Amino acid sequence: MLLRERETPEGTLVSVCDADCLGETYENGTAQITVDESFYGGPEATEADPAAVVDALHRAQVGNIVGTEAVDVAIDAGIVDEGAVLEFDGTRHAQLLWL
């Protein structure tokens, strides 16, 4: 998985995606998501194991997660509710906001 963390005026933003999703565009009939290199990848992104992803998502105020593996890691850790996950062309997407 690719993990990227950045500080914003609103707090820490974490983006996570399955590596094979990077650069892809997915649709579900009503919406579309592009896993853009500038948001999910780039030199600031690191290869991460599930433990690193979970740690980063716990630190985040906002998280964007794309890919079956990445979303499943967040679900298994209790960070994302299965009912809040969207499906796009066979891959999964979730967002989180800690208040």
N, CA, C and O atoms as a GROMACS GRO file, in nm:
protein
  396
    1MET      N    1   0.084  -0.117   0.000
    1MET     CA    2   0.000   0.000   0.000
    1MET      C    3   0.088   0.123   0.000
    1MET      O    4   0.198   0.123   0.054
    2LEU      N    5   0.038   0.229  -0.062
    2LEU     CA    6   0.107   0.357  -0.060
    2LEU      C    7   0.040   0.447   0.043
    2LEU      O    8  -0.082   0.459   0.047
    3LEU      N    9   0.121   0.509   0.126
    3LEU     CA   10   0.074   0.592   0.235
    3LEU      C   11   0.137   0.730   0.222
    3LEU      O   12   0.257   0.744   0.201
    4ARG      N   13   0.052   0.831   0.235
    4ARG     CA   14   0.102   0.968   0.230
    4ARG      C   15   0.034   1.048   0.340
    4ARG      O   16  -0.088   1.043   0.356
    5GLU      N   17   0.113   1.122   0.415
    5GLU     CA   18   0.061   1.207   0.522
    5GLU      C   19   0.104   1.350   0.495
    5GLU      O   20   0.217   1.376   0.455
    6ARG      N   21   0.013   1.443   0.518
    6ARG     CA   22   0.047   1.585   0.503
    6ARG      C   23  -0.030   1.667   0.606
    6ARG      O   24  -0.142   1.634   0.645
    7GLU      N   25   0.034   1.773   0.648
    7GLU     CA   26  -0.029   1.864   0.742
    7GLU      C   27  -0.104   1.973   0.665
    7GLU      O   28  -0.052   2.029   0.569
    8THR      N   29  -0.226   2.000   0.708
    8THR     CA   30  -0.308   2.105   0.649
    8THR      C   31  -0.353   2.198   0.761
    8THR      O   32  -0.336   2.164   0.878
    9PRO      N   33  -0.410   2.312   0.729
    9PRO     CA   34  -0.463   2.399   0.835
    9PRO      C   35  -0.570   2.330   0.921
    9PRO      O   36  -0.591   2.370   1.036
   10GLU      N   37  -0.637   2.228   0.866
   10GLU     CA   38  -0.741   2.157   0.939
   10GLU      C   39  -0.687   2.035   1.014
   10GLU      O   40  -0.762   1.970   1.086
   11GLY      N   41  -0.559   2.003   0.999
   11GLY     CA   42  -0.501   1.888   1.066
   11GLY      C   43  -0.433   1.794   0.968
   11GLY      O   44  -0.408   1.831   0.853
   12THR      N   45  -0.405   1.674   1.013
   12THR     CA   46  -0.333   1.577   0.932
   12THR      C   47  -0.426   1.510   0.833
   12THR      O   48  -0.533   1.461   0.869
   13LEU      N   49  -0.386   1.510   0.707
   13LEU     CA   50  -0.457   1.443   0.598
   13LEU      C   51  -0.376   1.321   0.559
   13LEU      O   52  -0.258   1.331   0.527
   14VAL      N   53  -0.441   1.204   0.561
   14VAL     CA   54  -0.376   1.079   0.524
   14VAL      C   55  -0.445   1.023   0.400
   14VAL      O   56  -0.567   1.013   0.395
   15SER      N   57  -0.365   0.987   0.301
   15SER     CA   58  -0.418   0.917   0.184
   15SER      C   59  -0.347   0.783   0.173
   15SER      O   60  -0.225   0.773   0.189
   16VAL      N   61  -0.427   0.680   0.146
   16VAL     CA   62  -0.376   0.544   0.136
   16VAL      C   63  -0.440   0.480   0.013
   16VAL      O   64  -0.560   0.495  -0.010
   17CYS      N   65  -0.360   0.409  -0.064
   17CYS     CA   66  -0.416   0.334  -0.176
   17CYS      C   67  -0.336   0.206  -0.197
   17CYS      O   68  -0.218   0.197  -0.163
   18ASP      N   69  -0.404   0.107  -0.255
   18ASP     CA   70  -0.333  -0.011  -0.303
   18ASP      C   71  -0.242   0.036  -0.415
   18ASP      O   72  -0.284   0.117  -0.498
   19ALA      N   73  -0.121  -0.012  -0.420
   19ALA     CA   74  -0.024   0.036  -0.519
   19ALA      C   75  -0.074   0.018  -0.662
   19ALA      O   76  -0.046   0.102  -0.747
   20ASP      N   77  -0.147  -0.089  -0.689
   20ASP     CA   78  -0.193  -0.112  -0.826
   20ASP      C   79  -0.310  -0.022  -0.865
   20ASP      O   80  -0.351  -0.024  -0.981
   21CYS      N   81  -0.362   0.056  -0.772
   21CYS     CA   82  -0.471   0.150  -0.803
   21CYS      C   83  -0.418   0.285  -0.852
   21CYS      O   84  -0.491   0.361  -0.916
   22LEU      N   85  -0.292   0.315  -0.822
   22LEU     CA   86  -0.236   0.445  -0.854
   22LEU      C   87  -0.248   0.474  -1.003
   22LEU      O   88  -0.206   0.393  -1.087
   23GLY      N   89  -0.304   0.590  -1.036
   23GLY     CA   90  -0.320   0.631  -1.175
   23GLY      C   91  -0.448   0.581  -1.240
   23GLY      O   92  -0.477   0.619  -1.354
   24GLU      N   93  -0.523   0.499  -1.173
   24GLU     CA   94  -0.646   0.442  -1.230
   24GLU      C   95  -0.766   0.531  -1.202
   24GLU      O   96  -0.768   0.608  -1.106
   25THR      N   97  -0.867   0.519  -1.287
   25THR     CA   98  -0.995   0.584  -1.268
   25THR      C   99  -1.102   0.477  -1.259
   25THR      O  100  -1.105   0.384  -1.340
   26TYR      N  101  -1.189   0.489  -1.159
   26TYR     CA  102  -1.294   0.392  -1.135
   26TYR      C  103  -1.429   0.462  -1.136
   26TYR      O  104  -1.440   0.579  -1.097
   27GLU      N  105  -1.533   0.390  -1.180
   27GLU     CA  106  -1.668   0.444  -1.183
   27GLU      C  107  -1.764   0.345  -1.118
   27GLU      O  108  -1.735   0.225  -1.107
   28ASN      N  109  -1.880   0.398  -1.076
   28ASN     CA  110  -1.983   0.308  -1.023
   28ASN      C  111  -2.121   0.339  -1.080
   28ASN      O  112  -2.222   0.297  -1.022
   29GLY      N  113  -2.127   0.410  -1.190
   29GLY     CA  114  -2.255   0.443  -1.252
   29GLY      C  115  -2.305   0.581  -1.215
   29GLY      O  116  -2.372   0.645  -1.296
   30THR      N  117  -2.274   0.628  -1.095
   30THR     CA  118  -2.318   0.761  -1.053
   30THR      C  119  -2.201   0.853  -1.019
   30THR      O  120  -2.217   0.975  -1.016
   31ALA      N  121  -2.087   0.795  -0.993
   31ALA     CA  122  -1.970   0.874  -0.953
   31ALA      C  123  -1.844   0.812  -1.010
   31ALA      O  124  -1.844   0.698  -1.058
   32GLN      N  125  -1.737   0.889  -1.002
   32GLN     CA  126  -1.607   0.845  -1.053
   32GLN      C  127  -1.499   0.890  -0.956
   32GLN      O  128  -1.510   0.997  -0.895
   33ILE      N  129  -1.395   0.810  -0.942
   33ILE     CA  130  -1.280   0.847  -0.860
   33ILE      C  131  -1.153   0.816  -0.937
   33ILE      O  132  -1.139   0.709  -0.996
   34THR      N  133  -1.061   0.912  -0.936
   34THR     CA  134  -0.930   0.894  -0.997
   34THR      C  135  -0.826   0.890  -0.885
   34THR      O  136  -0.820   0.980  -0.801
   35VAL      N  137  -0.746   0.787  -0.885
   35VAL     CA  138  -0.641   0.771  -0.784
   35VAL      C  139  -0.518   0.843  -0.838
   35VAL      O  140  -0.428   0.783  -0.896
   36ASP      N  141  -0.516   0.972  -0.817
   36ASP     CA  142  -0.419   1.062  -0.877
   36ASP      C  143  -0.283   1.052  -0.808
   36ASP      O  144  -0.274   1.050  -0.686
   37GLU      N  145  -0.179   1.046  -0.889
   37GLU     CA  146  -0.041   1.040  -0.841
   37GLU      C  147  -0.009   1.157  -0.749
   37GLU      O  148   0.060   1.140  -0.649
   38SER      N  149  -0.058   1.276  -0.782
   38SER     CA  150  -0.024   1.394  -0.703
   38SER      C  151  -0.087   1.392  -0.564
   38SER      O  152  -0.039   1.460  -0.474
   39PHE      N  153  -0.193   1.315  -0.546
   39PHE     CA  154  -0.259   1.307  -0.415
   39PHE      C  155  -0.218   1.183  -0.337
   39PHE      O  156  -0.191   1.192  -0.217
   40TYR      N  157  -0.211   1.069  -0.402
   40TYR     CA  158  -0.183   0.942  -0.334
   40TYR      C  159  -0.037   0.898  -0.344
   40TYR      O  160   0.009   0.818  -0.263
   41GLY      N  161   0.035   0.949  -0.442
   41GLY     CA  162   0.172   0.902  -0.465
   41GLY      C  163   0.273   1.012  -0.448
   41GLY      O  164   0.267   1.092  -0.354
   42GLY      N  165   0.367   1.014  -0.541
   42GLY     CA  166   0.473   1.115  -0.537
   42GLY      C  167   0.583   1.076  -0.441
   42GLY      O  168   0.577   0.973  -0.375
   43PRO      N  169   0.686   1.161  -0.436
   43PRO     CA  170   0.802   1.130  -0.351
   43PRO      C  171   0.769   1.126  -0.202
   43PRO      O  172   0.843   1.066  -0.124
   44GLU      N  173   0.658   1.189  -0.161
   44GLU     CA  174   0.621   1.189  -0.019
   44GLU      C  175   0.553   1.060   0.024
   44GLU      O  176   0.542   1.032   0.143
   45ALA      N  177   0.508   0.980  -0.072
   45ALA     CA  178   0.439   0.854  -0.040
   45ALA      C  179   0.540   0.746  -0.007
   45ALA      O  180   0.650   0.742  -0.063
   46THR      N  181   0.504   0.658   0.085
   46THR     CA  182   0.590   0.547   0.123
   46THR      C  183   0.512   0.416   0.110
   46THR      O  184   0.390   0.414   0.123
   47GLU      N  185   0.585   0.308   0.085
   47GLU     CA  186   0.525   0.175   0.091
   47GLU      C  187   0.498   0.147   0.239
   47GLU      O  188   0.585   0.167   0.324
   48ALA      N  189   0.378   0.099   0.268
   48ALA     CA  190   0.341   0.080   0.408
   48ALA      C  191   0.275  -0.055   0.429
   48ALA      O  192   0.202  -0.106   0.344
   49ASP      N  193   0.303  -0.113   0.546
   49ASP     CA  194   0.237  -0.236   0.585
   49ASP      C  195   0.109  -0.200   0.661
   49ASP      O  196   0.088  -0.083   0.694
   50PRO      N  197   0.024  -0.298   0.690
   50PRO     CA  198  -0.102  -0.267   0.758
   50PRO      C  199  -0.085  -0.191   0.890
   50PRO      O  200  -0.164  -0.101   0.919
   51ALA      N  201   0.014  -0.225   0.969
   51ALA     CA  202   0.033  -0.156   1.098
   51ALA      C  203   0.062  -0.008   1.078
   51ALA      O  204   0.010   0.075   1.152
   52ALA      N  205   0.144   0.026   0.979
   52ALA     CA  206   0.176   0.167   0.952
   52ALA      C  207   0.053   0.242   0.903
   52ALA      O  208   0.033   0.358   0.938
   53VAL      N  209  -0.028   0.176   0.822
   53VAL     CA  210  -0.151   0.239   0.772
   53VAL      C  211  -0.246   0.268   0.888
   53VAL      O  212  -0.301   0.378   0.898
   54VAL      N  213  -0.265   0.171   0.975
   54VAL     CA  214  -0.353   0.189   1.091
   54VAL      C  215  -0.302   0.302   1.180
   54VAL      O  216  -0.381   0.386   1.223
   55ASP      N  217  -0.173   0.306   1.208
   55ASP     CA  218  -0.116   0.413   1.291
   55ASP      C  219  -0.141   0.549   1.229
   55ASP      O  220  -0.181   0.643   1.298
   56ALA      N  221  -0.118   0.561   1.098
   56ALA     CA  222  -0.138   0.689   1.030
   56ALA      C  223  -0.284   0.730   1.033
   56ALA      O  224  -0.314   0.847   1.056
   57LEU      N  225  -0.375   0.638   1.010
   57LEU     CA  226  -0.518   0.672   1.011
   57LEU      C  227  -0.564   0.714   1.149
   57LEU      O  228  -0.654   0.798   1.161
   58HIS      N  229  -0.505   0.659   1.253
   58HIS     CA  230  -0.539   0.702   1.389
   58HIS      C  231  -0.491   0.845   1.416
   58HIS      O  232  -0.551   0.916   1.496
   59ARG      N  233  -0.384   0.887   1.351
   59ARG     CA  234  -0.332   1.023   1.368
   59ARG      C  235  -0.406   1.126   1.282
   59ARG      O  236  -0.398   1.246   1.307
   60ALA      N  237  -0.476   1.079   1.182
   60ALA     CA  238  -0.537   1.167   1.082
   60ALA      C  239  -0.663   1.236   1.134
   60ALA      O  240  -0.736   1.181   1.217
   61GLN      N  241  -0.686   1.355   1.085
   61GLN     CA  242  -0.816   1.418   1.103
   61GLN      C  243  -0.906   1.382   0.984
   61GLN      O  244  -1.027   1.371   0.997
   62VAL      N  245  -0.842   1.364   0.867
   62VAL     CA  246  -0.913   1.328   0.745
   62VAL      C  247  -0.834   1.217   0.677
   62VAL      O  248  -0.711   1.221   0.672
   63GLY      N  249  -0.906   1.118   0.624
   63GLY     CA  250  -0.840   1.009   0.551
   63GLY      C  251  -0.915   0.975   0.424
   63GLY      O  252  -1.038   0.975   0.422
   64ASN      N  253  -0.841   0.944   0.320
   64ASN     CA  254  -0.895   0.896   0.193
   64ASN      C  255  -0.827   0.762   0.165
   64ASN      O  256  -0.704   0.753   0.165
   65ILE      N  257  -0.908   0.660   0.142
   65ILE     CA  258  -0.857   0.524   0.130
   65ILE      C  259  -0.916   0.461   0.004
   65ILE      O  260  -1.038   0.460  -0.014
   66VAL      N  261  -0.830   0.409  -0.085
   66VAL     CA  262  -0.875   0.346  -0.208
   66VAL      C  263  -0.806   0.212  -0.225
   66VAL      O  264  -0.686   0.198  -0.202
   67GLY      N  265  -0.884   0.114  -0.265
   67GLY     CA  266  -0.830  -0.019  -0.293
   67GLY      C  267  -0.883  -0.120  -0.193
   67GLY      O  268  -0.904  -0.088  -0.076
   68THR      N  269  -0.903  -0.239  -0.240
   68THR     CA  270  -0.960  -0.344  -0.156
   68THR      C  271  -0.874  -0.373  -0.034
   68THR      O  272  -0.926  -0.382   0.077
   69GLU      N  273  -0.743  -0.387  -0.052
   69GLU     CA  274  -0.656  -0.416   0.062
   69GLU      C  275  -0.656  -0.302   0.163
   69GLU      O  276  -0.672  -0.324   0.283
   70ALA      N  277  -0.638  -0.179   0.115
   70ALA     CA  278  -0.630  -0.064   0.205
   70ALA      C  279  -0.760  -0.045   0.283
   70ALA      O  280  -0.757  -0.021   0.404
   71VAL      N  281  -0.873  -0.056   0.216
   71VAL     CA  282  -1.002  -0.040   0.284
   71VAL      C  283  -1.023  -0.154   0.383
   71VAL      O  284  -1.071  -0.132   0.494
   72ASP      N  285  -0.988  -0.276   0.344
   72ASP     CA  286  -1.003  -0.389   0.437
   72ASP      C  287  -0.918  -0.371   0.563
   72ASP      O  288  -0.962  -0.409   0.672
   73VAL      N  289  -0.800  -0.316   0.550
   73VAL     CA  290  -0.715  -0.289   0.666
   73VAL      C  291  -0.786  -0.192   0.761
   73VAL      O  292  -0.788  -0.213   0.882
   74ALA      N  293  -0.845  -0.086   0.705
   74ALA     CA  294  -0.916   0.013   0.788
   74ALA      C  295  -1.040  -0.049   0.854
   74ALA      O  296  -1.070  -0.018   0.969
   75ILE      N  297  -1.111  -0.135   0.782
   75ILE     CA  298  -1.228  -0.202   0.840
   75ILE      C  299  -1.185  -0.296   0.952
   75ILE      O  300  -1.243  -0.294   1.060
   76ASP      N  301  -1.084  -0.379   0.926
   76ASP     CA  302  -1.037  -0.475   1.025
   76ASP      C  303  -0.989  -0.407   1.153
   76ASP      O  304  -0.999  -0.465   1.261
   77ALA      N  305  -0.937  -0.285   1.140
   77ALA     CA  306  -0.888  -0.210   1.256
   77ALA      C  307  -1.001  -0.135   1.328
   77ALA      O  308  -0.977  -0.073   1.432
   78GLY      N  309  -1.123  -0.141   1.273
   78GLY     CA  310  -1.235  -0.071   1.334
   78GLY      C  311  -1.237   0.078   1.306
   78GLY      O  312  -1.307   0.153   1.374
   79ILE      N  313  -1.161   0.123   1.207
   79ILE     CA  314  -1.152   0.265   1.174
   79ILE      C  315  -1.264   0.305   1.077
   79ILE      O  316  -1.317   0.415   1.086
   80VAL      N  317  -1.298   0.215   0.986
   80VAL     CA  318  -1.401   0.240   0.886
   80VAL      C  319  -1.511   0.137   0.903
   80VAL      O  320  -1.484   0.019   0.924
   81ASP      N  321  -1.635   0.182   0.895
   81ASP     CA  322  -1.750   0.093   0.902
   81ASP      C  323  -1.779   0.037   0.762
   81ASP      O  324  -1.782   0.112   0.664
   82GLU      N  325  -1.799  -0.092   0.753
   82GLU     CA  326  -1.826  -0.158   0.626
   82GLU      C  327  -1.940  -0.091   0.549
   82GLU      O  328  -1.937  -0.083   0.427
   83GLY      N  329  -2.041  -0.044   0.621
   83GLY     CA  330  -2.156   0.019   0.557
   83GLY      C  331  -2.126   0.152   0.493
   83GLY      O  332  -2.208   0.203   0.415
   84ALA      N  333  -2.012   0.211   0.522
   84ALA     CA  334  -1.975   0.341   0.467
   84ALA      C  335  -1.884   0.330   0.345
   84ALA      O  336  -1.840   0.431   0.290
   85VAL      N  337  -1.855   0.208   0.303
   85VAL     CA  338  -1.762   0.184   0.193
   85VAL      C  339  -1.836   0.190   0.060
   85VAL      O  340  -1.944   0.134   0.045
   86LEU      N  341  -1.776   0.260  -0.036
   86LEU     CA  342  -1.831   0.267  -0.171
   86LEU      C  343  -1.756   0.172  -0.263
   86LEU      O  344  -1.637   0.146  -0.243
   87GLU      N  345  -1.826   0.119  -0.362
   87GLU     CA  346  -1.766   0.030  -0.461
   87GLU      C  347  -1.754   0.104  -0.594
   87GLU      O  348  -1.849   0.169  -0.638
   88PHE      N  349  -1.638   0.095  -0.656
   88PHE     CA  350  -1.611   0.156  -0.786
   88PHE      C  351  -1.541   0.052  -0.873
   88PHE      O  352  -1.426   0.018  -0.849
   89ASP      N  353  -1.611   0.003  -0.975
   89ASP     CA  354  -1.550  -0.092  -1.070
   89ASP      C  355  -1.473  -0.204  -1.000
   89ASP      O  356  -1.365  -0.240  -1.046
   90GLY      N  357  -1.526  -0.258  -0.893
   90GLY     CA  358  -1.462  -0.370  -0.826
   90GLY      C  359  -1.357  -0.333  -0.724
   90GLY      O  360  -1.301  -0.422  -0.660
   91THR      N  361  -1.330  -0.205  -0.707
   91THR     CA  362  -1.240  -0.166  -0.599
   91THR      C  363  -1.321  -0.087  -0.497
   91THR      O  364  -1.436  -0.050  -0.523
   92ARG      N  365  -1.262  -0.063  -0.382
   92ARG     CA  366  -1.334   0.000  -0.271
   92ARG      C  367  -1.275   0.136  -0.237
   92ARG      O  368  -1.157   0.161  -0.259
   93HIS      N  369  -1.361   0.223  -0.183
   93HIS     CA  370  -1.319   0.358  -0.144
   93HIS      C  371  -1.390   0.394  -0.014
   93HIS      O  372  -1.509   0.368   0.004
   94ALA      N  373  -1.313   0.454   0.077
   94ALA     CA  374  -1.371   0.503   0.202
   94ALA      C  375  -1.304   0.634   0.238
   94ALA      O  376  -1.188   0.659   0.206
   95GLN      N  377  -1.379   0.717   0.306
   95GLN     CA  378  -1.326   0.841   0.362
   95GLN      C  379  -1.355   0.841   0.511
   95GLN      O  380  -1.452   0.781   0.556
   96LEU      N  381  -1.269   0.908   0.585
   96LEU     CA  382  -1.296   0.921   0.728
   96LEU      C  383  -1.267   1.062   0.773
   96LEU      O  384  -1.184   1.134   0.716
   97LEU      N  385  -1.337   1.100   0.877
   97LEU     CA  386  -1.320   1.231   0.938
   97LEU      C  387  -1.331   1.212   1.088
   97LEU      O  388  -1.436   1.174   1.139
   98TRP      N  389  -1.223   1.240   1.158
   98TRP     CA  390  -1.225   1.235   1.304
   98TRP      C  391  -1.259   1.373   1.357
   98TRP      O  392  -1.197   1.472   1.318
   99LEU      N  393  -1.357   1.380   1.443
   99LEU     CA  394  -1.396   1.508   1.502
   99LEU      C  395  -1.352   1.515   1.646
   99LEU      O  396  -1.376   1.616   1.713
   0.00000   0.00000   0.00000
